[in-house]
C-alpha cells in the first residue's frame, strides 16, 4: 500500500495556505519553506489516502475549487488566500473524510472474519480429521493402548485426544476479531 497524505500548510507571514500531497508531510514543511523562499510554515491538517492517485485526485479537486483564490505571492499553483471559514470547511471535510475511510476499513475487516458457525464447522472438521488420521495410522491407538496398561479404552481415547488437539490448534487461528 502506497499511502499518501493530502495536506494543508499555512505560510505564517502571509497567512496563505498550500494544498498539496506527500508521503511524508512533516518532512515536506522544510522543503516548502526553502522552495518557495518563505518564512515559517506550519502543518494545519492532513488526511491520509491508501494510494497516491487517490490523494492526487482530491488535491486536483480542491485546486480547482479554490482556483479564484490563488495567491501570487508564494508562486506556484498550490497556494491560496482562503478565508477562515473556507479553511475551516476544508479541515472539516478532511476530518470527516478520514473518519469515513477509517470506518470503511473497519467494516471491511469485520466482514472478512469468519462467522461463529464457520468457526464451529472448521473446528469440528479438524477434530474429525485428526481423529480419523490417528486411527488410520494405527500407531496412535497402539500407543494409547500401551500407555493405558492394556486397557482397550486407550485404543479410542488416544485418537480422540489427537482430534481434540487438532481442533484446539485450529481454534487459535480462527479467532473472531472485532476491531473498531
C-alpha positions, 0 to 999 in steps of 0.5 A: 500500500502506497499511502499518501497524505493530502495536506494543508500548510499555512505560510505564517507571514502571509497567512496563505495556505498550500494544498498539496500531497506527500508521503511524508508531510512533516518532512515536506514543511522544510522543503516548502519553506526553502522552495518557495523562499518563505518564512515559517510554515506550519502543518494545519491538517492532513488526511491520509489516502491508501494510494497516491492517485487517490490523494492526487485526485482530491488535491486536483479537486480542491485546486480547482475549487479554490482556483479564484483564490490563488495567491501570487505571492508564494508562486506556484499553483498550490497556494491560496488566500482562503478565508477562515471559514473556507479553511475551516470547511476544508479541515472539516471535510478532511476530518470527516473524510478520514473518519469515513475511510477509517470506518470503511476499513473497519467494516471491511475487516469485520466482514472478512472474519469468519462467522461463529458457525464457520468457526464451529464447522472448521473446528469440528472438521479438524477434530474429525480429521485428526481423529480419523488420521490417528486411527488410520495410522494405527500407531496412535491407538497402539500407543494409547493402548500401551500407555493405558496398561492394556486397557482397550479404552486407550485404543479410542481415547488416544485418537480422540485426544489427537482430534481434540488437539487438532481442533484446539490448534485450529481454534487459535487461528480462527479467532473472531476479531472485532476491531473498531 
